[in-house]
Amino acid sequence: MKLLLDQNLSPFLASRLADIFPESAHVQDVGLDRADDAAVWDYARANGFIIVSKDSDFHERSVYLGAPPKVVWIRRGNCSTDAIEQLMRVHAGDVTNLLTDDAARFLILI
């Protein structure tokens, strides 16, 4: 399962989550750290990624445009990279279900 981590998340998360989400990347890793949301969306769609972001913009895109790509929206305020990693680990099954559920467009994690 491939996650594309948005700019508002730590670039270290991709490697820290590699055991459960292999082939994941941060936008910085793929040269999109300064790209607008449309470019990130298009890259994720073309390359089979699920976008993970703390930004509501990708959630809104998923509502209007549908999937792919699918979106994990992390609705937490300021928190540590450790807290985000733990949240993703606790909800790994939910992320897997998002990927396999053809009707699902997004997952909100609080």
Rosetta silent file (secondary structure, phi, psi, omega in degrees, C-alpha in Angstrom):
SEQUENCE: MKLLLDQNLSPFLASRLADIFPESAHVQDVGLDRADDAAVWDYARANGFIIVSKDSDFHERSVYLGAPPKVVWIRRGNCSTDAIEQLMRVHAGDVTNLLTDDAARFLILI
SCORE:     score description
SCORE:     0.000 S_00000001
   1 L     0.000  130.989 -174.172    0.000    0.000    0.000 S_00000001
   2 L  -109.712  120.177  174.666    1.431    3.323   -1.092 S_00000001
   3 E  -105.263  139.954  171.301    0.841    6.517    0.861 S_00000001
   4 E  -110.976  109.360 -175.643    1.801    9.940   -0.429 S_00000001
   5 E   -84.407  127.799 -177.169    2.397   12.138    2.608 S_00000001
   6 L   -71.920  166.340 -177.099    1.566   15.797    2.140 S_00000001
   7 L   -57.124  -29.333 -176.954    3.892   18.694    2.909 S_00000001
   8 L   -80.346    5.823  175.430    2.221   19.322    6.271 S_00000001
   9 L  -116.347  156.162 -178.135    3.480   15.954    7.556 S_00000001
  10 L   -65.483  136.458  175.350    7.028   14.988    8.448 S_00000001
  11 L   -64.876  -16.166  179.447    9.121   13.548    5.623 S_00000001
  12 L   -76.183  -16.545 -177.494   10.363   10.973    8.153 S_00000001
  13 H   -62.780  -35.611 -178.652    6.939    9.326    8.356 S_00000001
  14 H   -58.219  -46.758 -179.670    7.368    7.416    5.090 S_00000001
  15 H   -73.379  -33.294 -179.523   10.361    5.493    6.408 S_00000001
  16 H   -70.014  -25.116 -179.799    8.882    5.123    9.881 S_00000001
  17 L  -103.836    7.712 -174.381    5.742    3.526    8.441 S_00000001
  18 L   -60.553  -27.025 -179.732    7.498    1.442    5.775 S_00000001
  19 L   -69.346  -28.258  179.578    6.860   -1.821    7.630 S_00000001
  20 L  -111.158  -21.166  178.010    3.078   -1.437    7.281 S_00000001
  21 L  -129.336   70.178 -177.891    2.827    0.943    4.314 S_00000001
  22 L   -64.767  156.107  179.436    5.656   -0.061    1.970 S_00000001
  23 L    68.605   16.046  176.694    6.444    2.053   -1.079 S_00000001
  24 L   -79.337  159.126 -177.771    5.141    5.173    0.632 S_00000001
  25 E  -149.069  158.837  171.976    6.720    8.553   -0.024 S_00000001
  26 E   -97.968  150.899  179.812    6.605   12.137    1.104 S_00000001
  27 H   -54.238  -32.136  177.711    5.888   14.818   -1.509 S_00000001
  28 H   -61.730  -36.353 -178.375    9.460   16.011   -0.951 S_00000001
  29 H   -66.833  -24.922 -175.780   10.756   12.579   -2.053 S_00000001
  30 H  -112.025   16.606  175.298    9.031   12.868   -5.437 S_00000001
  31 L    75.430   22.987 -178.287    9.836   16.514   -6.134 S_00000001
  32 L  -113.483   18.054 -175.828    6.402   17.880   -5.215 S_00000001
  33 L   -66.383  -19.218  177.558    7.259   19.752   -2.029 S_00000001
  34 L  -114.399   10.315 -176.721    6.468   23.084   -3.707 S_00000001
  35 L   -80.180  154.167  175.278    3.680   21.788   -5.948 S_00000001
  36 L   -79.060  170.627 -175.958    0.073   22.902   -5.727 S_00000001
  37 H   -59.830  -36.626 -179.161   -2.687   20.516   -4.665 S_00000001
  38 H   -62.186  -41.003  179.753   -3.700   19.752   -8.257 S_00000001
  39 H   -67.706  -40.424  177.882   -0.192   18.508   -9.103 S_00000001
  40 H   -64.435  -44.542  178.640   -0.049   16.358   -5.966 S_00000001
  41 H   -57.693  -49.557 -178.096   -3.518   14.961   -6.757 S_00000001
  42 H   -63.192  -40.774  178.833   -2.548   14.142  -10.341 S_00000001
  43 H   -63.692  -45.843 -179.920    0.708   12.488   -9.259 S_00000001
  44 H   -61.205  -44.871  179.722   -1.070   10.356   -6.655 S_00000001
  45 H   -61.777  -46.463 -176.801   -3.720    9.294   -9.164 S_00000001
  46 H   -68.606  -24.379 -173.488   -1.178    8.431  -11.881 S_00000001
  47 H  -115.782   11.341  173.474    1.057    6.466   -9.505 S_00000001
  48 L    71.744   32.815  178.701   -1.430    4.598   -7.322 S_00000001
  49 L   -96.909  153.157  163.634   -0.948    6.513   -4.068 S_00000001
  50 E   -97.019  129.205  178.839   -3.381    7.305   -1.263 S_00000001
  51 E   -82.609  133.008  174.976   -2.878   10.937   -0.200 S_00000001
  52 E  -118.187  124.222 -174.873   -2.403   11.518    3.538 S_00000001
  53 E  -151.101  155.782  170.063   -2.787   15.112    4.680 S_00000001
  54 L   -95.089    1.150 -176.092   -3.792   17.345    7.558 S_00000001
  55 L   -94.647  131.309 -179.519   -5.212   19.760    4.976 S_00000001
  56 H   -69.906  -16.134 -176.656   -8.959   19.715    4.263 S_00000001
  57 H   -58.656  -39.990 -179.662   -8.357   20.608    0.606 S_00000001
  58 H   -70.975  -35.892  174.628   -7.681   17.016   -0.432 S_00000001
  59 H   -60.387  -46.142  179.217  -10.774   15.809    1.407 S_00000001
  60 H   -61.325  -41.396  177.609  -12.815   18.423   -0.469 S_00000001
  61 H   -60.453  -41.003 -178.484  -11.280   17.319   -3.780 S_00000001
  62 H   -65.614  -33.123  177.661  -12.234   13.722   -3.052 S_00000001
  63 H   -67.555  -44.391 -175.952  -15.844   14.767   -2.432 S_00000001
  64 H   -81.271  -38.134 -173.330  -16.046   16.717   -5.706 S_00000001
  65 H  -101.439  -16.185 -176.571  -13.802   14.645   -7.964 S_00000001
  66 L    78.077 -167.457 -178.903  -14.155   11.160   -6.523 S_00000001
  67 L  -118.947  156.975    3.138  -11.395    8.607   -6.482 S_00000001
  68 L   -81.163  165.601   -5.913   -8.704    7.819   -7.385 S_00000001
  69 L   -79.815  163.244  172.862   -6.786    8.910   -5.513 S_00000001
  70 L   -89.909  163.217 -171.671   -8.274    8.159   -2.144 S_00000001
  71 E  -132.652  136.053  167.237   -7.527   10.426    0.795 S_00000001
  72 E  -108.140  116.828 -179.624   -6.720   10.010    4.475 S_00000001
  73 E  -103.323  114.905  178.433   -7.490   13.283    6.236 S_00000001
  74 E   -91.160  111.779 -176.875   -5.824   13.620    9.637 S_00000001
  75 L  -101.718   65.646  174.687   -7.923   16.022   11.689 S_00000001
  76 L  -125.598  145.032  175.994   -5.571   16.734   14.540 S_00000001
  77 L   -72.115 -152.285  178.245   -4.126   20.063   15.479 S_00000001
  78 L   -59.924  125.027  176.312   -0.482   20.499   16.270 S_00000001
  79 L  -154.468  165.725 -174.564    0.910   17.159   17.323 S_00000001
  80 L   -77.144  162.740  173.621    4.170   15.290   17.115 S_00000001
  81 H   -61.810  -36.602  176.892    5.380   13.024   14.352 S_00000001
  82 H   -59.440  -41.992 -179.724    5.241   10.214   16.928 S_00000001
  83 H   -65.572  -40.185  177.792    1.532   10.899   17.476 S_00000001
  84 H   -66.627  -43.109  177.838    0.821   10.814   13.728 S_00000001
  85 H   -59.038  -46.484 -179.412    2.806    7.603   13.354 S_00000001
  86 H   -62.977  -40.813  177.752    0.877    6.008   16.203 S_00000001
  87 H   -60.076  -44.718 -179.948   -2.444    7.164   14.719 S_00000001
  88 H   -66.792  -36.019  178.089   -1.568    5.603   11.359 S_00000001
  89 H   -68.035  -44.511  179.563   -0.503    2.358   13.024 S_00000001
  90 H   -61.438  -34.956 -175.978   -3.691    2.116   15.092 S_00000001
  91 L  -104.480   20.419 -179.955   -5.779    2.711   11.958 S_00000001
  92 H   -57.247  -39.993  177.819   -3.743    0.625    9.498 S_00000001
  93 H   -64.025  -37.899  177.674   -6.705   -1.729    9.066 S_00000001
  94 H   -66.176  -37.391  177.924   -9.003    1.202    8.310 S_00000001
  95 H   -66.984  -40.459  176.454   -6.563    2.451    5.677 S_00000001
  96 H   -61.979  -42.739  177.620   -6.488   -1.015    4.134 S_00000001
  97 H   -62.637  -38.022  176.921  -10.295   -1.052    4.087 S_00000001
  98 H   -58.013  -44.681 -177.982  -10.275    2.353    2.382 S_00000001
  99 H   -64.444  -39.807 -174.233   -8.122    0.928   -0.371 S_00000001
 100 H   -88.232  -16.144 -179.884  -10.281   -2.140   -0.929 S_00000001
 101 L   -85.174  107.566 -176.519  -13.711   -0.461   -0.619 S_00000001
 102 L   -61.674  -27.880 -178.118  -14.629    0.640   -4.141 S_00000001
 103 L   -84.000  -19.055 -176.200  -17.282    3.066   -2.853 S_00000001
 104 L   -78.026  140.016  177.412  -15.010    4.803   -0.323 S_00000001
 105 L  -112.036  -31.434 -175.210  -13.285    8.038   -1.266 S_00000001
 106 E  -151.202  164.248  175.085  -11.729    9.165    1.989 S_00000001
 107 E  -133.192  130.951  177.025  -11.014    8.267    5.598 S_00000001
 108 E  -105.476  124.998  177.099  -11.033   10.819    8.404 S_00000001
 109 E  -113.297  130.167 -178.003   -8.750   10.120   11.371 S_00000001
 110 L  -116.007    0.000    0.000   -9.183   12.133   14.549 S_00000001
